[in-house]
Amino acid sequence: MSDLESFRQETRAWLEANCPPEMREPVRDEGDIYWGGRNAKFKNEAQQKWFEAMAARGWTVADWPKEYGGGGLSAPEAKILREEMARIKARAPLNSFGIWMLGPALLRYGSEAQKRELLPEIAQGKIRWCQGYSEPGSGSDLVSLQTFGEDKGDHWVVNGQKIWTSYADKADWIFCLVRTDKANKYQGISFLLFDMASPGVSTKPILLISGNSPFCETFFDNVKVPKNQIVGEVNRGWDVAKYLLGHEREMISGGGLGTGMMSIGKQFSTVAAEEPVLRADFADFDVEVMAFRAMSEKFMDEMKAGKGHPAQPNMMKYVGTELNKRRHELIMSAGGSAALEWDSEESGGGGKARTWLRTKANSIEGGTSEVMLGVVAKRILDLPGA
């Protein structure tokens, strides 16, 4: 038996013994997702048991180095863990923008002191992060951002506004793009980290068409940020930002929407048996999901080997988000008039309808589908005039 085969058997046995049955059921509402943070509460004992078991092994971030709170697994071992978790339909033990976005950026650009202080806290779910990128006048053209950090010697004083800041009202800290040089558009941005409890930070939830408010406006009014809370070099934050955006787009395409990237035909087998046109749509969707999974695995393996194309996350983001929107269109079609119900206990507070409406933002957040297609046309297909 090879080392990897042995690892698979041991991992499978451990997961069977330690993943509670409740943590193998589909996510039904926001409470089923554990985000960690200073004010975090577990929904139930099963959720706590699953998180603590995985965190103790470093498997909330299985492929991070052990000295930074990770599991120290090789790329093939981490892939096996993902496969075995998917086999039993195990939920992620911890959802975190720190894991999906900030952590990879810190591993590449952070100081050794930052890595040793912040990465273990991310791995253990002690700090909940949010992302301060978009502004009212700076969305797709992010480098036009105007939030400004004035140099005061041993600290910056930050003033400005961010928008579409996911869960800012629940976050402990923010990783934030701040202009620190007004004369240079690209080489005048710094990547700062600061506590959301700092004086001068305020948030205002934005009510969406789904009736929920996961996004916020975030305001900075003379916020003091110590000089050591910068990642990378002063005025070189755009380098960090671009690297992080690649991981964000991977997260949106596969990680954040990963629970939706599964077969839909089995879920609605009864409906499909009675509706041949819908059955064909389900089959077509399932084939595309399998193709997407294969593409994602290939791209991730290439990126971990240092051979990935820098525009691959753009392609993944576009395909993944369009698939997720299509998935929920099919769910609504299969649900008929009952899927339109908005408030009842039976419908989980209108879960299907609200989630369907929420997916409309997938093709906007993290870079619009139009921008993603433009990048693919220019950088992968090398089309003239793109």
Secondary structure, 3 states (H helix, E strand, C coil): CCHHHHHHHHHHHHHHHHCCHHHHCCCCCHHHCCCCCCCCCCCCHHHHHHHHHHHHCCHHHCCCCHHHCCCCCCHHHHHHHHHHHHHCCCCCCCCCHHHHHHHHHHHHHCCHHHHHHHHHHHHCCCCCEEEECCECCECCCHHHCCCEEEECCCEEEEEEEECCCCCCCCCCEEEEEEECCCCCCCCCEEEEEEECCCCCEEEEEECCCCCCCCEEEEEEEEEEEECCCEECCCCEHHHHHHHHHHHHHHHHHHHCCHHHCCCCCCCCHHHHHHCHHHHHHHHHHHHHHHHHHHHHHHHHHHHHCCCCCCCHHHHHHHHHHHHHHHHHHHHHHHHHHHHHCCCCCCCCCCHHHHHHHHHHHCCCCCCCHHHHHHHHHHHHCCCCCC
